[in-house]
Amino acid sequence: MGGLFGVAARQDCVSDVFYGTDYHSHLGTRRGGLAFTAGKGFTRSIHSIENSYFRTKFEPDLAKFSGHLGIGVISDTDAQPLVIGSHLGPFALVTVAKINNLAELAAQAFSRRVHFTETAGGAPTPTEVVAMLITQQASFEAGIAYAQEQIRGSCSMLVLTEKGIYAARDRLGRTPLILGQRNGALAVSSETAAFPNLGFEARRDLGPGEIVYLDPDGEETRRPPGDRMQICTFLWVYYGYPASCYEGINVETVRYRCGGYLAANDSVTPDAVAGIPDSGIGHALGYARIKPVPYVRPFVKYTPTWPRSFMPQVQALRDLVARMKLIPIQALIEGQRLLFCDDSIVRGTQLKDTVQLLYGAGAKEVHMRIACPSLIYPCEFLNFSTSRSTLDLAGRKAIAQLEPDNGDRHLDEYATAGSERQRAMVEAIRRQLRLTSLAYQDMDHLVAAVGLPKEKLCTHCWDGSSYG
């Protein structure tokens, strides 16, 4: 997926941007970048973080940085920030984007004899295409708005100029940007969890499509927010950090509510409940509080030498990392009827290995409760779903087994909780994973757990609905 962080301050902001960006490391493992200005020119650094942590890679660079304006990015798409020279003046750009019409926009640029210097696999990178679109207009505000209008998908961005920072949330608000403030400084972040330890207080979320300009003297809305929003619901279910809030709604609180709804609608009474670390823990605590059954930790994670498994680019490596860093506690597993809560089942590969590990440690029963409905549609709007091709999804694989020729014609039924086809799909996934029982959260309870109207939530990966 990726995350953004920026600061406009009266004093040097290098330390703030460095640590604030680091607080987004859970959102990606591919690349990180920083850029700063003191009002004349830019200093920039970009590193791969696939085999090391953000802080480790960027600490040696800090001595060369200075400036009262700065931006940072964790990216799983392309090397950022870009530093661009243009008729608008020089600027640095970071994005969290999935541009579905990237090839079309690049072809249009080539027809105007525009060239690109940053490429990935021979194609222009998303961030450079965004920069190209911005420079087509007469001002930064008009250019950012134009870029948002041309992009199919989503794109939130920070534009660092020599005088200030433009923060722009994507057109339908699928990814968050939140303003923070402390004495003498303003910040903008994808995660409110980055604010407290740096002394910032969250002020407000940018609205869908809103453009805000920040400088050391204050902030000004340059384009008001749009009327329609579809923020990604999966942020609360999995991708968001537990301490963060989006639209004023805390992630961990939503996970407790999700677990509570799972418990209230469950006829199984296990010996204990547990969460698949880490994001399943909040759901499991909510389940245990409502059931009530004891909450235990039959797994612990060994992280000192095993990195995050969020999104390595090679699936086999992702599976290996997830397996190696999860250590069972046999004394809490052997002979027990265990119920586990998890955020989702994507491919099911890691979960199948986990279930085998539990049975190998002597578990009597293994029940699984999933905090969201079954994933049926690959995400079209955010890059955290790059591995979620249709054929990879556990739900779609089950549908293909049940109806090899006709399954795609009935996806609405498979997405409907309690329907005959939905029950058959869940049973097929249960058998494949060798679970004693399997149940998913239904859409109504997921929406209730978040607390926003459904029309303000993107639920495309579960039911195919979206504004597009």
N, C-alpha and C positions, 0 to 999 in steps of 0.2 A: 504494500500500500504506500507508505511513506508519511512523513510528517515535516512540518515547517515551524520555524521559530525566528522571530525578529525583534530587535530592540532599537528604539530611538531614545537617546539619553543626553543629558547635559554633560555627563562625564564619560570616560572610556567605558565601552560596553563589551569588550572582548570576553571577559570572564562570564558575564551573563549569557551571551549568545552561545558560548562553548558548552556550558552546563545545561542551558535550556534545550539546546539541540540534542544533547546526550539523553535527556529525558524522553526522547522519541525513539530510542533504539529498539523498543519492542515492536515498532511498526515496520521494520525492515532490516535486512542483513547484507545488502549488496554494496551500496555506496553512501558516503557522507560528504558534505561540503560546507564551507564557511566563506563568507565574503564580508569585508569591512571597508568603510570610507571615513575619512576625517574631513571630507568636503572637497577633496581634490584627488581624483584617481581612486583605484580600488586595489586591495590586496585580497587574494583568493587562495584557497587550498581545497583539493578534492582527493579523497583516498578510497580505495576499496576497503570495505569492512566485512568481507565474506569470511575471512580467516582470523579476524581480530576485532576487538571492540573499538567503538568510536573514540573513547577517551585515549586509548593506547596509541591510536594512529595520529591523533590531532594534537596531543600535548606538546610534542616537539616543535609544532608550528606556532604556538601561541606567542613566542617572543617576537616574531616578525609582524604580528598584527597590532594595529591600534585604530581607534576610531570611535566616534560616538553614535554611529549608525552601523548596524550589522544584521545579517541574515544567515540562517543555517538550514540544512535539509538532511533528512534521511531518505534515500531514494532507492527503490527497487526497479527503476526503469533506466535512467541514463545518468551520465556524469554531470553534476551540477555543483555550484551555480555557474551559469554562463555569464560572461561579461561582454556586453554588446556596445559597439559604437554606432550611433544613429543620428538622424536629423533632430531627434528629440533630446539629444545629449547622451552621454554614456550611462549605462545602467547595468545592474546585475540582476539575474532572474533565477528564482527557484519555483518549482511546480510540484504539485501532487495531481497527476492527470492520467486519464485513460482516454485517448483520442481515437475513436472508432473510424473516423474519416481522415486519418493521418495521411494515407497515400493520396487521397483526393486533394487535400490541401497542399501537399507537396507538389503534385502535378500542376495545380493552378499557379503555384509560385514559379515553377520551371517554365511555364508558358509565358510568363512575364520576364523571363531571363534572370530570375532571382536565383542565387546559389546558396548552398548551405555548407558550412565548414565542419559541423559536428554530425557524425553519422554513427549508426549502430547496425552492423550487418549490411552496410551499403545504403541504408535508408536514413533520411533525416531523423533526428531524435525529437521526441515530443516537445522538449523545452525549447529547442531552436525553432520549431514550427510556431510555437506560441510567441516567441520573440519576433519572428517575421510578421505575424499578424498584428502585434502591437505597433510595430513601426510603419504600418500601412496608413495610420491615421495622424492627425495633426497635434494630438496631445496624448499624454499617458492615459488619462481617464478614458478618452475616446478609443484609444488603442486597446486597452484592456477590455472594455465593453464590446468592442468589435470581435476580439478574440473569443470571448465567451459566446457570442452569438453564432460564430462560425463553427465552433467545436461541437461535434456530436459525441456525447459521453459525459465527461466531467473534467473540470480543471480549476483547482484553487491555486493561488500564486502569491508570492511576495516579490515586488519590484523595488530594488534598492537604487535610488538615485543619489547624487552628491548632496542633496538637500533634505531628503526624507525617504520614507518607505510607503509604497502603495500596497495595501493588503486587499485581496479580492477573493471572495468565496465563490465557488462554482455556481452556475446558473440556478440549479435546483437545490443547492445546499447539501449535497450528498456527503461531502466531507466538511468537518467543522473548522472554523477559525474563531478564536476567542481573544478579546482584548483584555490586557491586564495593565495595572498601574501601580506605581509606588512613587514616592517623592523623587521628582527629578527624572523620571523615566517612564516610558510606555513600552509595552510588549504586545506581541501578537503570537498566538500559539495554536497548534492543532490539538494540544492536550493541556487542560488546566492543571494537570499534575505537575507540569513544569514550573508553575508559579510560586507555590508557598515557600519552598526552601530558598528561593531567590528574592524573597521579600515582596513579590507582586501579589496583588489582590485581583481576582477575576472581576471584570466590570460587566461585560456583556458579550453575547455571541454576535458575530456579523450575520446579517440575514442573507438569504439566497441571492446571489448575484450582486451583493453590496460591495462597493469599492470605498475604502477608507484610506485617507492619507495621514501618516504619522510623522511628526518631527519632534525635536526635543521640547517644543513649546506646547504641544497638544495634538489632538486628532480632529479630523474633519471628514464627514461623509461626503464623498464626491459623486457617488451614485447611490440612490436609495435602494433598499432591498426590494426584491420582487414579491408578488403575492403568493406564489406557490412554492412549497418546499417538499422535498422527499429525502430526508436525511437517512443514511444507511442504518438500518435497525441492527445489523450485525456488529456495529460498534459497541453496543451495550452487551450483546450476547458474548462476544469474544475479543474483538480487536482492540477495543478501548482499554486503557489502564484502569484498574479498580478505583484509584483515587480521583479520576477525571470525571468531569461533568460536561454533558452536551445539552444545549437548550435548557440548562439549569437542572438537569436530571443526572444524578450520580450513577456511575456504572455498577458499583458493588451493590447498591440498593436495588437496582433493577434485577441483578442476578439473584439476590435473596428472594425477591418477589417471584421470579421465574421458578426457583426451586420450590417455593411455597405452593404455587399452582400445581406443579408436578405432584407434590405430596397429597394435596387435597383431592386429586382426581385418581389416586392410585389405590388399588385393592391389595397390593403386595405389602407384607410386613416383614422386612428383612431383619437380620440380627444387628446390622449396622449399615450406615450410609457413608459414602466417601466421595470425594471429587477427584476426577482425573486432573492432575496438576497441569497448569496452574489455574486456568480460567474456569474449570469445573468446580473449584473449591467453593466459590461464592454460591453457586447454584445448590451444591450439596448442603451447605450450612443452612440455606433457606428451607431445603427439604427437611432436614433433621429438626428444625425448629417447629415445623407444622405437624410432622407425622404423629408423635415424636419418636425418634429412634436415636441411639447413640451415634455420634459422629466420630469416625476414626480415620487414621492416616495409614492405610496399608501399603502406601508407596511413599518414598521420599525421592527427591530429585538430587542428583549429584551434578552440580554445575561448575565447580572450580575449573575443570579442564574440558567440559563439554559445552559448546556454545549453544546459542538459541537455535531452535529448530523451526522457527516461524516460517521462513521462506528461503531455504537454500535452493539454488536454481536446479539442482539435480535431485530428483525424487528419491533415488536410492540413498543418497546422503541424508536427506531429511528423515527417512525412515530409520536409518542407522543411528543418527543423533538422538531421535526420540526414544529409541529402544535402550541405548546404552546409558542414558542419564536417568532412567527410571528404575529404582531399585526396590523390590518387594520386601515387606516385613512379614516373614512367614508366620510369626507368632500371632499376628492379627488377621491372618488369612485362613489358616488351616482349619477346616471343619466349619467354616462360617458361611452363612447365607448373606452375601454382600450385595448391596445396591449402589451403583455408581452413577453420578451425574456428570455429564459432559456438555460442552457448549454445542457441539454439532457432530455429525458424521459426514465427512466429505467423501473420501475414497473408501475409507474403512480399513485400509491396510494397517495403520498404526494401531487402531483399536483392536483389530483381530490379533495382532501380536500381544497386546496387553492382556486380552482375555486368555490367551494360551498361557501367558506367564502366571496369571491368577490360578488357573486350574493346576498348573505345574507346582504351585506353592500350596496346593491342598484345598482350594476353595470348594465348598459344597455346591453353592449356586452363585451365579453371576448375573445380576439384573442390571439393565442399563436404562437410564432416563435422560433424554436429550432435551436441552433447554429451548430448542426452536423446532419448527416443522422440518420435514425431510427436504433436503436441497435437491431440487429437480431441474432448475434452470441455471446455467453458468452466468455469473455476474457480467453485465455489459458496461458497467459504469465505473468500477474501481479496479486498480491493478492488483489488489490482493488476490484476485481470482484467476491469475494467469494460468494456474495449473488445473483449473476446474473446467476442462473441456467437458462437453455433454457426456461423452462415453466414459469419463473417469468417475462421474458422480455415482455414489452407491445406489441412490434412488433410481437413476436412469438405467444402471446395470440391472437392477432388479426388475424394472419394467420391461427391459429387453428380453429377459429370461421368461417373464410371464406372457408377454405378447410380442414375439419377435417381429411380426409384420404390422401390427395395429396399435402398439402401445402409444406412439406419439400422437395419435388421434384422440387419446383420452387423458391427456395430461391434466386437464382441469379436474377430472375425477380423482386422479392419483394425488392431487394437491388438496383435496377436500377431506378434512378430518372426519373419520367415522364412515366414509364410503366403503363399499365392498372392495373396490380396487385399491384404495389406500391401505386397508387392512391387509390385503394380499401382498402388497409391496413391503410393508413393515415386516410381515412374517418371513418373506424371502430374505430380507436383510438380516433378520434375527438368526435364521438358519445358517446363513453364510458366516456370521460372526460367532456362532456356537454359544449364543446367549441363552440363559434360562428364560428371560423375558425382555422385551424391548418396547418402549413407548416414547413417543415424541410429544413435545408441547404442541397444542393447537394454536392456530393463528390468533384467535380471539384472546386467549390468555397471554400470549406473547405481547400483543398490542396493549393489553391492560397492564402488564408488568412495566412496560416503558412509560405509559401514561400520556402519550400524545395521540391525537386522532390518527386513524390509520392512513388517511389521505395525506398526512404529513410525513409518513414513513415510507421508505423504499423497501418493498417486500418482494422484489422481482425474483430473487433466487429461490423463493419458496412457492410463489403462485403466479409468476410471470407478469405481474402487474407493474406498471410504471407510467410516468408521463413521457418517457423517451428523451 
